[in-house]
Amino acid sequence: MATKYISIPVEIEAIQFSVATLSDIIIFTECTNFQLTKKDGVYNCLITVNGAKLLLIEGNYVTKNSSGDINVVTAEVFEASYIKKE
């Protein structure tokens, strides 16, 4: 029989990607290279962080955990997984 688990709450930092937040994301991630494109009215950005390429689609979140790991999370997953800290 399967055992049930509950995830441990983890505090993260995050920025939602848009053209207006791109400069904040570059600083936040210490991005070394980026390429911004627009297709069908939606902005995409390919960033390089620590040698890894990450694709951001407008509305995605860029997250950083307490270990400094950078990840990209879709808006749907982010909003279902995180609440804003007061």
N, C-alpha and C positions, 0 to 999 in steps of 0.2 A: 504494500500500500504506500502511496506517495505521502511524503511529509510536507506540511505547509510551512512556508517561511514568510517573514515580513522583512522588507528591506530596511537597512539602517539609515536614518536621516543623515544626509551629508550636505554640508554647506558648500556652495559653489559661487563663483562670480560668473556673470553672463552679460552679453551684449547681443541684441537682436540686429541682424544684418540688414542694412539699407544703404543707399548711396550716402545718406547723411551721416551714418555711423562708421563708414569705412575707415576714416582716419583714426577714430577711437579703437577700432579693431586692430589696425596695424600696430598701434602702440601697445595695446593689451596683449597681443600674441607675440610681439617682437618679430613680426613677419619680415622676411628678408626679400621677398619678391611678391608681386601680385599682378593679376591681369583681370581687368574689369570688362565685361561684355554685357550687351543687352539683346535679348531675343524675345520676340513677341511681347514686348513691353515689360519683361521681367529681367531684373539685373542678376547676373551671376558673377562670382569672383573666385578665381583660383588663387589661393595664397600658399606661400611656402613657409612652413614653421618647423624649425629644427630639421630641415632637409626633407620633410614630408609635405606633400601637396594635399590641400584640403579644398574641396569645392563648397562654396557658399551659394545658396540660392536665396534670393530676397525673401525675408521672413524667417529664415533659419536663425538659430541661436549659436553663438560661439561661446563655449563654456570653458572654465578653468577650475580644476579642483584644488584641494589643499596641497597636493603634491606638485602642482604646476602643470599637470597634463591638460592639453588643449583638445577639445572635441567639438564636432559640429552636430547639432541636434535639430531635427525638424520642429517646427512650431507646435505641431500636434502632440508630439512626444514630450516636448519641453513643458507645455501647458498642462499635460496630464500628470507630469512627474514632479513639478516644482511649484512652490508658492513663494511669493515675494516676502522677504524677511522685513518685518516692521522695525 
